[in-house]
Amino acid sequence: MYPNGALPTTSDLFSDLFQQIIDNTSAVIYVKDRHFQYLHVNKQFEWFSRMSRCEIVGNTDFELFPAELALGFRINDELVLRTGESVRCEEVAPHADGPHTYLSVKFPLRDDSGEIVAVAGISTDITDRVLARREIESLRRHYESLMDSVGDGICGLDTEGRITFVNPAMERLLGFSEEELLGQHRGMFFVDRCVRGRECPVSAVLKGGESQQVSDARFRCRDGTHLPVEYVATPLREGDAILGVVIAFRDVRARLELLHSEQEMKTARVVQMALYPKSDPVVPGFEISGLMHPSSHTSGDYYDYITSADGALNVVVGDVSGHGLGPALEMVETRASLRTLLSDHGELEPAFKRLNMILKDDLPEGMFVTLFAAKIDPRKRVLSYAAAGHQAQLLTGDDELIRLDSMGLPLGIESDVSYGSSRDFELSSGDLIVLATDGIMEQVSPDQAPGVRGELFGWQRTIASVRKNRHLPAKQILEHLFEDVRQFACGIPQKDDVTAVIIKVL
């Protein structure tokens, strides 16, 4: 309705139409005078500010909004008045659900003389766009962090096979810089391989194939060498279209070295096992049986039967310190040297002295050998022994336990060491001599409580096992002993080589 029933003029109609247009737009539209007081706002402004036009018009931003937001609006408004140019900027305005970001275009309004009389603005809510942009930026940072932190090399190829991106691990593994690789054909590092007439896996993927996994490839390094790798080539798709391929590869040198080492260890085990006695000796009036279980492919434990020139049988048990291939090799040397010494001379004392000198020169620093040799004279039925850092036990037929103590330092520690030989022990039917290595003595039982170390199997349990089975043949006594050790461990993996020999007097 118009005043006094007057008919609307063309100007009034235009004004109404203009107001309807700006009220129905999703943008926030407003006009401020030169003193930055609001002259006009649209309904979208009323909606987001939760104020009516009457509450807004005539006020400045500082009277309507928090000071820090109002200051940002004022700076941009002043820039329009100062320069007389439009200003495009991002501004933050309060909403019921929190701050929203607006893309604002602010521009001057001029009178017929060209003088600026007001500042107008059109602000579009771009909060969703900003949040999406931030999310994309966050994803990009996470992506870059992931690409920078993984140890595998990663690169992308376009449909022509040209490199589109690389990660730092690829630069490090192949020696090329990112600048050298980008835009180059994959042939710069990729060695195409056709296996049994099949197409190169990457070429197959680029032609629309599925992911390909290759376990035995080689990539060319900057210095011309080839790096053994395994890789996965995965297609980059958009719908049915192939946009490129991603190659993720891993350096497998360490794995190949491990496989090679394991193969060497298996070979060493075959050689070493061939040096152990093929069977137990047949000695009138005696039963003798030996057994060895290594903790790994190779063993530092040693047992042997060596016949002296005088017809006596030397039953030997030894233990080289440490585990693995090194101790196993030293065990082989110990065996060969002792066999030569005892076969030529037969006397334990000079054989041990000479063996100690040999090992002192040959063993690596910190390595040593404990050794026990029991010399059996089957005609006289007597026992004598020599021991270097090793002991054994004699369980008589009358159930008396006699400890056969060490007579000197382990072999290979000091050069000038003498090792005596024991007195002769007369043997009777039912006597048992038990030789064993630390693998049996030091087998640990499971922890009884958190933080409490389990007990050691020890000599006491060893003799108890032998004692309860002494009526059995030597081989079965030995088998029962090993079974008792396994039960004591309750499934705990064997950490040391386990070796024992039982000598039973008939």
C-alpha positions in Angstrom: 0.0 0.0 0.0 1.2 3.5 -0.8 0.4 6.7 1.3 -3.0 8.4 0.8 -4.1 5.8 -1.7 -1.6 7.2 -4.3 -0.7 5.0 -7.2 2.8 3.6 -7.3 5.2 5.4 -9.6 7.6 3.6 -12.0 10.4 4.3 -9.6 8.4 2.7 -6.7 7.7 -0.4 -8.8 11.3 -0.7 -9.7 12.4 -0.3 -6.1 10.0 -3.1 -5.0 11.2 -5.4 -7.7 14.8 -4.7 -6.9 14.1 -5.4 -3.2 12.4 -8.7 -4.1 15.4 -9.7 -6.2 18.0 -9.0 -3.5 15.8 -10.6 -0.8 15.6 -13.9 -2.7 19.2 -14.3 -3.4 21.4 -16.6 -1.3 24.1 -13.9 -1.1 24.3 -11.4 1.7 23.8 -7.9 0.3 24.3 -4.6 2.2 25.0 -0.9 1.8 26.8 1.4 4.3 27.2 5.1 4.2 30.6 6.9 4.4 30.4 6.7 8.2 30.0 2.9 7.8 26.5 2.9 9.1 24.2 0.4 7.5 21.7 1.9 5.1 20.2 -1.2 3.7 20.4 -5.0 4.1 18.6 -8.0 2.5 16.8 -10.8 4.1 19.8 -13.1 4.0 21.7 -10.6 6.1 18.8 -10.6 8.6 18.8 -14.4 8.7 22.5 -15.0 9.4 22.7 -12.1 11.9 19.4 -13.0 13.6 18.5 -9.3 13.6 15.8 -7.4 11.9 16.5 -4.5 9.5 15.3 -2.0 12.1 18.0 -3.4 14.5 20.7 -3.2 11.8 20.1 0.0 9.8 21.8 3.0 11.4 24.4 1.0 13.3 28.0 0.2 12.4 29.7 -3.2 12.5 31.2 -2.4 15.9 27.7 -2.1 17.3 26.5 -5.3 15.8 29.4 -7.8 15.9 32.4 -8.8 18.1 35.2 -6.3 17.8 37.7 -8.5 16.1 35.2 -9.4 13.3 34.0 -5.8 13.0 37.6 -4.6 12.7 38.1 -6.9 9.7 35.0 -5.5 8.0 36.1 -1.9 8.6 39.5 -2.4 7.1 38.1 -3.7 3.9 35.4 -0.9 3.8 38.0 1.8 4.3 40.1 0.3 1.5 37.1 0.8 -0.9 36.7 4.4 0.2 40.4 5.1 0.0 41.1 3.6 -3.4 37.6 3.9 -5.0 38.1 0.4 -6.4 36.3 -2.9 -5.8 37.8 -5.1 -3.2 37.6 -9.0 -3.2 38.3 -10.6 0.1 37.4 -13.4 2.5 35.7 -12.4 5.7 34.3 -14.3 8.7 30.9 -13.7 10.1 29.1 -15.2 13.2 26.4 -17.9 12.7 24.4 -19.9 15.1 26.5 -23.0 14.3 29.8 -21.1 14.5 31.8 -18.8 12.3 31.3 -19.0 8.5 33.6 -17.8 5.8 32.3 -15.4 3.2 33.8 -14.4 -0.1 33.0 -10.6 -0.2 33.0 -8.2 -3.2 32.9 -4.7 -1.9 32.6 -1.7 -4.2 31.8 2.0 -4.1 28.4 3.6 -4.9 28.7 7.0 -6.6 26.3 9.9 -7.1 25.8 11.7 -10.4 28.9 13.8 -9.8 31.0 10.7 -9.4 31.5 11.2 -5.6 31.5 8.1 -3.5 28.4 8.2 -1.2 28.3 4.6 0.1 30.0 1.2 0.2 28.0 -1.8 -1.0 28.9 -5.4 -0.6 27.8 -8.8 -1.8 29.1 -11.7 0.3 28.7 -15.4 -0.6 29.0 -18.1 2.1 31.9 -20.3 1.0 32.3 -22.2 4.3 31.7 -25.6 2.7 34.2 -24.7 0.0 36.8 -23.6 2.7 36.2 -26.7 4.7 36.7 -28.8 1.6 39.8 -26.9 0.8 41.2 -27.4 4.3 40.3 -31.1 4.1 42.1 -31.4 0.8 45.1 -29.6 2.2 45.1 -31.8 5.2 44.9 -34.9 3.0 47.7 -33.5 0.9 49.9 -33.0 4.0 49.1 -36.5 5.2 49.8 -37.9 1.8 53.2 -36.0 1.6 54.0 -37.2 5.1 53.2 -40.8 4.2 55.2 -40.6 1.0 58.1 -39.1 2.9 58.1 -41.6 5.8 57.6 -45.0 4.1 60.8 -47.0 3.4 59.5 -48.3 0.1 60.1 -46.5 -3.1 57.0 -45.2 -4.8 56.5 -43.5 -8.2 53.7 -42.7 -10.6 53.6 -43.2 -14.4 51.3 -41.6 -17.0 49.8 -43.7 -19.8 53.0 -43.1 -21.9 55.1 -44.5 -19.1 56.6 -41.2 -18.1 57.3 -40.5 -14.4 54.8 -38.1 -12.8 55.9 -38.3 -9.1 58.5 -40.0 -6.9 58.9 -40.2 -3.1 62.1 -39.6 -1.1 62.7 -43.3 -0.6 62.9 -43.8 -4.4 65.4 -41.0 -4.6 67.5 -42.6 -1.8 67.3 -46.2 -3.1 68.1 -45.4 -6.7 70.3 -42.4 -6.3 68.3 -40.2 -8.8 66.9 -36.9 -7.7 63.3 -36.0 -8.2 64.3 -33.4 -10.8 66.2 -36.0 -12.8 63.3 -38.4 -12.8 60.2 -36.3 -13.4 59.0 -36.4 -17.0 61.4 -39.1 -17.9 60.4 -42.4 -19.4 60.3 -45.4 -16.9 63.2 -46.9 -18.9 65.4 -44.5 -17.0 65.3 -46.9 -14.0 62.9 -49.7 -14.9 64.4 -52.8 -16.5 61.6 -54.4 -18.7 61.5 -58.2 -18.3 59.5 -60.6 -20.4 59.3 -63.9 -18.6 58.6 -66.9 -20.8 57.1 -64.8 -23.5 54.8 -62.9 -21.2 54.5 -59.1 -21.5 56.3 -56.8 -19.1 53.9 -56.5 -16.0 53.9 -52.7 -16.1 53.1 -52.6 -19.8 50.3 -55.0 -19.1 48.8 -52.8 -16.4 49.1 -49.7 -18.6 47.1 -51.5 -21.3 44.2 -52.0 -18.9 45.3 -55.0 -16.9 44.9 -55.6 -13.2 47.6 -55.1 -10.5 50.8 -57.1 -11.0 53.1 -58.3 -8.3 56.7 -59.2 -9.1 59.1 -60.6 -6.6 62.4 -60.9 -8.6 62.9 -57.6 -10.5 65.9 -55.3 -10.8 65.9 -51.5 -11.0 68.7 -49.5 -12.5 70.5 -47.1 -10.1 72.0 -43.8 -11.1 75.6 -45.3 -10.8 74.7 -48.0 -13.3 74.3 -50.8 -10.8 71.1 -52.8 -10.5 69.1 -53.0 -7.3 67.2 -56.2 -6.6 63.6 -55.4 -5.7 60.1 -56.7 -5.5 57.3 -54.4 -6.7 53.6 -54.0 -7.2 52.2 -52.1 -10.2 48.7 -50.8 -9.6 46.5 -49.0 -12.2 45.2 -45.5 -11.6 41.6 -45.5 -12.9 38.9 -43.1 -13.6 35.9 -45.1 -14.4 37.0 -47.6 -17.1 39.8 -45.3 -18.2 43.4 -46.0 -17.2 45.1 -42.7 -16.2 48.5 -44.3 -15.3 50.1 -46.7 -12.9 51.7 -46.5 -9.4 54.8 -48.6 -8.7 55.7 -49.4 -5.1 58.9 -51.3 -4.7 61.0 -52.7 -1.9 64.8 -53.2 -1.6 65.3 -57.0 -1.1 69.0 -57.1 -0.7 68.9 -57.9 3.0 66.4 -60.7 2.3 68.6 -62.2 -0.4 71.6 -61.9 1.9 69.6 -63.7 4.6 68.6 -66.5 2.2 72.2 -66.8 1.1 73.3 -67.0 4.7 70.7 -69.5 5.6 71.8 -71.6 2.7 75.4 -71.4 3.8 74.3 -72.4 7.3 72.4 -75.4 6.0 75.4 -76.5 4.0 77.6 -76.0 7.0 75.2 -78.1 9.1 75.3 -81.0 6.5 79.1 -80.9 6.6 79.2 -80.7 10.4 76.7 -83.4 11.0 78.8 -85.7 8.8 81.7 -85.2 11.3 79.7 -86.5 14.3 80.0 -90.2 15.0 77.9 -92.2 12.6 77.1 -94.8 15.3 77.9 -95.6 18.9 81.1 -97.6 19.5 81.0 -101.3 20.3 83.2 -101.9 23.3 83.2 -105.2 25.2 81.8 -104.8 28.7 80.4 -101.3 28.0 77.4 -99.6 26.4 78.2 -96.1 25.1 75.7 -93.7 23.5 75.9 -90.1 22.5 73.3 -87.6 21.2 73.3 -84.0 20.1 70.5 -81.5 19.4 71.7 -78.2 18.0 69.8 -75.0 18.8 70.3 -73.6 15.3 71.5 -74.8 11.9 75.0 -75.3 13.2 76.4 -76.3 16.6 79.3 -75.3 18.8 78.8 -78.6 20.8 81.1 -81.5 20.1 81.2 -85.2 21.0 83.4 -87.9 19.6 84.9 -91.3 20.1 88.7 -91.5 19.5 90.7 -94.7 19.7 94.2 -94.2 21.0 97.3 -96.1 19.7 97.3 -98.1 22.9 93.7 -99.4 22.2 92.0 -97.2 24.8 88.8 -95.4 23.8 88.6 -91.6 24.4 85.0 -90.4 24.8 85.1 -86.6 24.3 82.4 -83.9 24.9 83.2 -80.2 24.3 81.5 -76.9 23.9 82.7 -73.9 21.9 81.5 -70.6 23.4 78.9 -68.7 21.4 76.4 -69.8 18.7 76.3 -69.9 14.9 78.7 -70.5 12.1 81.8 -69.2 13.9 81.7 -71.6 16.9 80.7 -74.5 14.5 83.9 -73.9 12.4 86.0 -73.8 15.6 84.4 -77.1 16.7 85.5 -78.7 13.4 89.1 -77.5 14.1 89.0 -78.8 17.7 87.8 -82.1 16.5 90.4 -82.5 13.8 93.3 -81.4 16.0 92.3 -83.6 19.0 91.8 -86.6 16.7 95.4 -86.2 15.4 96.9 -85.6 18.9 95.2 -88.6 20.6 95.6 -91.0 17.6 99.4 -90.3 17.6 100.2 -90.2 21.3 97.2 -91.4 23.3 98.1 -89.5 26.4 95.5 -86.9 27.5 97.8 -84.5 29.4 100.1 -83.6 26.5 97.2 -83.7 24.0 95.3 -81.0 26.0 98.4 -78.8 26.4 99.1 -78.9 22.7 95.5 -78.4 21.7 95.3 -75.3 24.0 98.3 -73.7 22.2 96.7 -74.4 18.8 93.4 -72.9 19.8 95.0 -69.9 21.5 96.5 -68.9 18.2 93.4 -69.6 16.1 90.4 -68.7 18.1 88.9 -65.1 17.7 89.2 -62.8 20.7 86.9 -63.8 23.5 86.1 -67.3 22.2 87.1 -70.4 24.1 86.4 -74.2 24.3 85.5 -76.3 27.3 86.4 -80.0 26.9 86.1 -83.2 28.8 87.8 -86.4 27.7 87.1 -89.7 29.4 89.7 -92.4 28.6 88.3 -96.0 28.9 90.6 -99.0 29.1 88.2 -101.8 28.4 90.8 -104.5 29.3 91.6 -103.1 32.7 88.1 -101.6 33.1 89.5 -98.4 34.4 88.7 -94.7 33.7 91.0 -91.7 33.6 90.1 -88.3 32.3 91.3 -84.8 31.5 89.1 -81.7 31.6 89.4 -78.1 30.6 86.6 -75.9 32.1 84.2 -78.9 31.9 83.1 -81.5 34.4 81.3 -84.9 34.3 79.7 -87.2 36.9 80.4 -90.9 37.8 77.4 -92.6 39.4 78.6 -95.9 40.8 76.7 -99.1 41.0 76.4 -98.5 44.8 74.7 -95.2 44.0 77.6 -93.1 45.1 78.1 -89.9 43.1 81.6 -88.8 42.2 82.2 -85.5 40.6 84.8 -85.4 37.9 86.1 -81.8 38.2 87.8 -79.6 35.7 91.6 -79.5 35.8 92.3 -76.1 34.3 91.1 -73.2 32.3 89.0 -73.6 29.1 91.1 -74.1 26.0 92.2 -71.0 24.0 92.3 -68.4 26.8 96.0 -68.5 27.9 98.9 -70.0 26.0 101.1 -71.6 28.7 98.7 -73.8 30.6 99.3 -77.4 31.8 96.4 -79.9 32.1 96.9 -82.9 34.4 95.4 -86.3 34.0 93.3 -87.8 36.7 94.0 -91.0 38.7 92.6 -94.2 37.4 89.1 -95.0 38.6 88.3 -98.8 38.7 85.0 -99.5 37.1 82.4 -102.0 38.1 79.2 -103.3 36.6 76.4 -100.8 37.0 78.7 -97.8 37.0 77.5 -94.9 34.8 79.6 -92.0 33.5 77.5 -88.9 32.5 79.1 -86.3 30.1 76.9 -83.4 29.2 77.2 -79.8 27.9 75.8 -76.5 29.4 72.7 -76.8 27.1 71.3 -79.4 29.5 72.6 -77.8 32.8 71.4 -74.3 31.9 68.0 -75.1 30.4 65.5 -72.8 32.2 62.0 -73.6 33.4 59.2 -71.2 32.7 58.9 -68.2 35.1 56.9 -69.0 38.2 55.7 -65.4 38.6 56.2 -62.1 36.7 59.7 -60.9 37.1 60.9 -64.2 38.7 63.4 -66.2 36.7 62.8 -69.9 36.3 65.1 -72.6 37.7 68.0 -74.3 35.9 67.8 -78.0 35.1 71.3 -78.5 36.5 73.3 -81.5 37.5 71.0 -82.6 40.3 68.0 -83.2 37.9 70.4 -84.7 35.3 71.6 -87.3 37.7 68.1 -87.9 39.0 66.9 -88.7 35.5 69.8 -91.0 34.9 69.4 -92.7 38.2 65.7 -93.6 37.7 66.4 -95.1 34.3 69.8 -96.7 35.0 68.3 -100.2 34.5 67.8 -99.3 30.8 70.3 -99.5 28.0 72.6 -96.5 27.7 70.8 -95.2 24.6 67.4 -95.2 26.3 68.8 -93.6 29.4 70.0 -90.8 27.1 66.7 -90.5 25.4 64.8 -90.3 28.7 67.2 -87.6 29.8 66.5 -85.5 26.7 62.8 -86.0 27.2 63.0 -84.8 30.8 64.8 -81.7 29.7 62.1 -80.9 27.2 59.3 -81.4 29.7 61.2 -79.2 32.2 61.3 -76.4 29.6 57.5 -76.6 29.0 57.9 -75.6 25.4 60.4 -72.8 25.9 62.6 -72.7 22.7 66.0 -74.4 23.1 68.6 -71.5 23.4 71.7 -73.6 23.5 73.1 -76.8 21.9 72.3 -79.9 23.9 74.8 -82.7 23.9 75.3 -85.7 26.2 77.1 -89.1 26.3 76.2 -92.0 28.6 78.9 -94.7 29.4 77.4 -97.7 31.1 79.6 -100.5 32.5 78.1 -103.9 32.0 
